[in-house]
Amino acid sequence: KALDSEIKRISMAILELTTAYATLENLKEGEALIPIGGSSFLFGDVKADVVLIPIGSGYFVAKQPDKAKDEIKKRMEKMDEAVKKLEEEKEKLLNRLYELA
């Protein structure tokens, strides 16, 4: 069950990164709707030359859009690998349980 929870958590993070990547792919300067939570939005001006990427503990680093996309893609690949390893571990544990039963 703990493995399933971790797989789900990482999969949700991958989904968020996929959305961020797609947003950067289609990024255009100008007016845009900016989500603020609770299904609410603000109108704002998008400046597409700098993207803030979280690096942990509430810190961010500014990157150019292409470099930000590269970083997001690397994170998605690492998370995909983590999900695969967790699924393999889950399969091993299930097989071990069946052997003991």
Contacts in CASP RR format, 6 or more apart in sequence:
PFRMAT RR
TARGET T0000
AUTHOR 0000-0000-0000
METHOD contacts of the structure
MODEL  1
KALDSEIKRISMAILELTTAYATLENLKEGEALIPIGGSSFLFGDVKADV
VLIPIGSGYFVAKQPDKAKDEIKKRMEKMDEAVKKLEEEKEKLLNRLYEL
A
3 86 0 8 1.000
3 89 0 8 1.000
3 90 0 8 1.000
3 93 0 8 1.000
4 90 0 8 1.000
6 86 0 8 1.000
7 83 0 8 1.000
7 86 0 8 1.000
7 87 0 8 1.000
7 90 0 8 1.000
10 79 0 8 1.000
10 82 0 8 1.000
10 83 0 8 1.000
10 86 0 8 1.000
11 83 0 8 1.000
13 79 0 8 1.000
14 76 0 8 1.000
14 79 0 8 1.000
14 80 0 8 1.000
14 83 0 8 1.000
17 72 0 8 1.000
17 75 0 8 1.000
17 76 0 8 1.000
17 79 0 8 1.000
18 76 0 8 1.000
20 72 0 8 1.000
21 69 0 8 1.000
21 72 0 8 1.000
21 73 0 8 1.000
21 76 0 8 1.000
24 51 0 8 1.000
24 65 0 8 1.000
24 68 0 8 1.000
24 69 0 8 1.000
24 72 0 8 1.000
25 69 0 8 1.000
27 46 0 8 1.000
27 48 0 8 1.000
27 65 0 8 1.000
28 46 0 8 1.000
28 48 0 8 1.000
29 45 0 8 1.000
29 46 0 8 1.000
29 47 0 8 1.000
29 48 0 8 1.000
30 45 0 8 1.000
30 46 0 8 1.000
31 43 0 8 1.000
31 44 0 8 1.000
31 45 0 8 1.000
31 46 0 8 1.000
32 43 0 8 1.000
32 44 0 8 1.000
32 45 0 8 1.000
32 46 0 8 1.000
33 41 0 8 1.000
33 42 0 8 1.000
33 43 0 8 1.000
33 44 0 8 1.000
34 41 0 8 1.000
34 42 0 8 1.000
34 43 0 8 1.000
34 44 0 8 1.000
35 41 0 8 1.000
36 42 0 8 1.000
48 65 0 8 1.000
49 64 0 8 1.000
49 65 0 8 1.000
50 62 0 8 1.000
50 63 0 8 1.000
50 64 0 8 1.000
51 62 0 8 1.000
51 63 0 8 1.000
51 64 0 8 1.000
51 65 0 8 1.000
51 68 0 8 1.000
52 60 0 8 1.000
52 61 0 8 1.000
52 62 0 8 1.000
52 63 0 8 1.000
53 60 0 8 1.000
53 61 0 8 1.000
53 62 0 8 1.000
53 63 0 8 1.000
53 68 0 8 1.000
53 71 0 8 1.000
53 72 0 8 1.000
54 60 0 8 1.000
55 61 0 8 1.000
63 71 0 8 1.000
END
